């Protein structure tokens, strides 16, 4: 099964590195746009979609690397053997001073469109929940 690297990017309406960094590196920030609930236990993160007491999905990830004010790199528990990580990166637009949020992930054959759609939906959720 071949793998493709996908990238989704969005300019955020914020000049605050502190705010953007919190959104990509803390459980509270990640819960605003990636999952309904995110809990941390050291380097381990638990992502919950849906209501825990009804239909829901739970996935576990580990923080691989974080460079403050730059990027956070994670790996889903089921991808540990393949080494397929996903990355959230912040870059400053020199012209506007606003920050860009870039997501890099790995898609398998036939899953590229779906994965891009998921990340675009997450970015839209980020905008709805924070105004960024």
Secondary structure per residue as TSV (DSSP state, phi and psi in degrees):
chain	resnum	aa	ss	phi	psi
A	1	X	-	360.0	123.4
A	2	X	-	-84.5	157.0
A	3	X	E	-120.4	145.6
A	4	X	E	-126.0	138.7
A	5	X	E	-84.4	127.5
A	6	X	E	-112.8	153.0
A	7	X	E	-138.4	133.5
A	8	X	E	-126.9	134.3
A	9	X	E	-133.9	144.6
A	10	X	E	-148.6	136.9
A	11	X	E	-82.3	130.5
A	12	X	-	-100.5	149.8
A	13	X	S	-90.7	65.1
A	14	X	-	-151.6	138.2
A	15	X	-	-104.3	7.3
A	16	X	-	-97.0	109.4
A	17	X	H	-62.7	-34.9
A	18	X	H	-61.8	-44.0
A	19	X	H	-65.6	-47.4
A	20	X	H	-64.9	-42.0
A	21	X	H	-60.7	-41.3
A	22	X	H	-61.8	-36.1
A	23	X	H	-68.9	-26.6
A	24	X	H	-107.4	-2.6
A	25	X	H	-131.2	-6.3
A	26	X	S	-119.2	150.9
A	27	X	H	-57.4	-40.1
A	28	X	H	-63.7	-42.0
A	29	X	H	-67.5	-45.5
A	30	X	H	-62.7	-33.2
A	31	X	T	-70.4	-14.4
A	32	X	T	-78.2	-16.1
A	33	X	T	-147.9	-15.8
A	34	X	T	-103.8	-40.0
A	35	X	-	-140.5	170.5
A	36	X	S	-74.7	-28.7
A	37	X	E	-150.8	139.0
A	38	X	E	-135.7	128.8
A	39	X	E	-122.5	146.1
A	40	X	E	-117.5	143.0
A	41	X	E	-137.6	88.7
A	42	X	T	67.8	-125.0
A	43	X	T	-86.0	-4.7
A	44	X	E	-93.9	135.9
A	45	X	E	-122.3	142.2
A	46	X	E	-116.1	122.3
A	47	X	E	-105.4	131.3
A	48	X	E	-124.3	129.3
A	49	X	E	-115.2	128.7
A	50	X	E	93.3	-177.1
A	51	X	-	-86.6	125.7
A	52	X	T	-55.6	-26.5
A	53	X	T	-95.2	0.9
A	54	X	S	-131.8	-149.2
A	55	X	S	-67.3	126.5
A	56	X	E	-156.0	166.3
A	57	X	E	-127.4	139.2
A	58	X	E	-125.6	130.8
A	59	X	E	-130.3	148.4
A	60	X	E	-113.4	139.5
A	61	X	E	-133.0	162.7
A	62	X	E	-126.2	142.4
A	63	X	E	-77.1	119.4
A	64	X	E	-86.0	-42.6
A	65	X	E	-161.9	143.6
A	66	X	E	-138.0	131.2
A	67	X	E	-115.4	108.8
A	68	X	T	-50.1	137.1
A	69	X	T	63.7	16.7
A	70	X	T	-131.5	-67.0
A	71	X	E	-156.4	159.7
A	72	X	E	-125.4	132.9
A	73	X	E	-118.3	130.3
A	74	X	E	-127.0	161.1
A	75	X	E	-137.5	132.7
A	76	X	E	-71.0	145.5
A	77	X	G	-52.2	-42.4
A	78	X	G	-72.5	-10.8
A	79	X	G	-101.2	5.3
A	80	X	T	-53.7	-44.2
A	81	X	T	-70.1	-37.1
A	82	X	T	-79.7	-22.0
A	83	X	T	78.1	11.3
A	84	X	-	-75.0	107.5
A	85	X	E	-103.0	169.4
A	86	X	E	-128.7	148.7
A	87	X	E	-132.7	140.1
A	88	X	E	-115.9	120.9
A	89	X	E	-127.1	140.7
A	90	X	E	-113.5	133.5
A	91	X	E	-134.7	145.2
A	92	X	E	-93.7	131.4
A	93	X	-	-77.9	117.0
A	94	X	T	-63.6	-30.7
A	95	X	T	-76.1	-46.2
A	96	X	T	-96.7	-22.6
A	97	X	-	83.2	-7.8
A	98	X	-	-77.8	162.5
A	99	X	E	-96.8	147.1
A	100	X	E	-102.7	141.2
A	101	X	E	-111.9	122.7
A	102	X	E	-118.2	134.9
A	103	X	E	-115.1	130.7
A	104	X	E	-120.5	131.8
A	105	X	E	-146.3	171.0
A	106	X	E	-113.3	127.2
A	107	X	E	-111.4	146.7
A	108	X	E	-96.4	164.0
A	109	X	T	-42.5	129.8
A	110	X	T	81.3	-10.2
A	111	X	-	-102.5	-0.4
A	112	X	H	-59.6	-52.2
A	113	X	H	-60.1	-42.8
A	114	X	H	-63.4	-44.5
A	115	X	H	-66.2	-41.7
A	116	X	H	-61.4	-42.9
A	117	X	H	-60.4	-42.6
A	118	X	H	-60.4	-47.3
A	119	X	H	-68.6	-36.7
A	120	X	H	-64.8	-40.0
A	121	X	H	-62.7	-40.3
A	122	X	H	-62.2	-42.2
A	123	X	H	-63.3	-39.3
A	124	X	H	-65.5	-39.8
A	125	X	H	-62.6	-39.8
A	126	X	H	-58.4	-45.9
A	127	X	H	-62.6	-45.8
A	128	X	H	-62.1	-40.6
A	129	X	H	-82.0	-23.3
A	130	X	H	-124.1	-16.1
A	131	X	-	82.5	-1.7
A	132	X	-	-82.1	360.0
